Amino acid sequence: MNTSSIIFRLGWAAYVASFLLVAAVGPGNAATRSPIRGYACAWVAIVVPWSLAGMWSKGLLPVLMPALVITGLINPAFIGAVVALLRERRRSFVVLRAIVLAMLPFSWVSFLLVQPREGYFVWTSGMLLVLFSGLPARPTDVSMPGAA
């Protein structure tokens, strides 16, 4: 097993494990804060913006909701990048990797409401390890003219 494969597997394991860890702590004081697991954060990021669509123009929501929509799409984009990586679709992978990296800062907007915990950092680290594992180390074969 080469180094790229080990890094990929380590990153994938961290990404999957992050959904079971506490990813954030809810708003409120120390007595009322509740831990939020990674899978709940992922679910909220996908569902909540659409369930509150009528309220997008009120208060702070015009800033929060678009960021939350983009945050909710990080996991599907990352899975797409992993599929492209494993199928050796280099161009698709490079595009999806850039999209995922551009989306990550939008998750920081949610820190206005919640405090990040270890699950968030493991989630981010796992994705970065996978995206930069260098797994497709061998480019597609291109015959050089005059090569034997």
N, C-alpha and C positions, 0 to 999 in steps of 0.2 A: 504494500500500500504506500503510495507516494505522499509527500507532504501536503499537496493540494487537497487530496482526498481526505486526509485527516482533519485539516482545517475546515473543510466543507462539513464533515460529519459533526465536528465539535460545534460549529456554528448552528447547524440544523438542530442538534440536541438542545442547545441553549435557547433557540427560538421556540421550540416546542415546550420546553420546561417553563419558559417565562409566562405561559398562559395559566400555569398552576400557582405561580408565585403572586405575592401581593404587589400589584403594579402601581397603586396610588392609595392615598388616604383621603377620604372625603372631607368636605368643608366642615367648619365648625371648630369648637375649642377641643382641647385634649380629651375631655370627658365624652364628647358627642361624636368625635371622628370615628369613622368605621373604615376598615381596610377593604379595598376593592381588588379582587383578583384580576389577573390579566385577561381571562376569557370574558369576564363581565365588562371590562373596559372596551374590548374589541366589539362586543355586542352593542354596548351603548353608543359607541362611535358610528356604528352602521345604522342603528335603528332610530335613535333620538332625533337627529336632524329632520328626518322625514315625518316623524310623529308630531313634531312641533312646527311644521311648515307654515302654518298661519301666523306664527309669532315671530318670524324672522326679522321683521322690521321694528321690533320693540326693544328699547333699552340697549343693552350690550350685545344682543343676539345678532345684529347684522355683522359683527366682527367674529363672534364665536361660531355661529352655525356653518358658514362656508369653511372655516378651518376644521371644524369637526367632521364635515362631509369628506374633506380631503384626508383627514386622519383615518376615517373609516375605510378608505380605499387603499390604505397602505398595505394591509395584509393580502388582499386579492392581487394587487400589483406585484408584491413580493413573491407570492406563490407562482404567478405567471413567469416571473424572472427565473425562478428555480426550475420550472418546467422547461423553459427555453434553454437554460444552462445544461440540463440533463439530456436534452434532445440535440444538443450542440447546434442550436440556432443562434449563432454568434451575434448577428445584427439585432435580432429581437431581444436577446439578453442585454446587450449594451444599452439599448433604448430603455428597456424596463428598469435596468439598474439606475440609469440617470433619473427616471421618473420617481422611483422609490426614494432616492437620495434627495430629490427636490421636495418630496412630500414630507419627509421627516420633521423639518422645522415647524410645520403646521401643528404637530402634536404638542408643541411647547405652549401653544395658546391655551390648551386645557389646563395648564399649570396656574392659570388665573383662578381656577375653581378647585383644583385638587393638588395635593403635594405628591410628586413622584416618589416611588419607592424602588426596591431592588428589582422587581419584575420588569419595570420599564427599562432599566439599564441593561438587564440581561437580554430583553427583547431586542433592543437597539444593537447591542454588541453581537448577538447571534446573527442578525440580518447582515451587519457589516462583515462579519467573518465569512458568511456564505457568499455575499456579493463580490468580495475581493479574495476569495480562496484561490483563484487562478486555476480552477478545476479544468476548464477547457484548454489545457496547456498545449494540446496539439491542434494546430490549425488544420483546416481541411486541406487535403492533398492537392497541390497545384503543381503540375509537371512543368519543370523549367525546360525551355527549348535547349536542345543539345545535351540534356542530362542523360546519363546512361541508365 
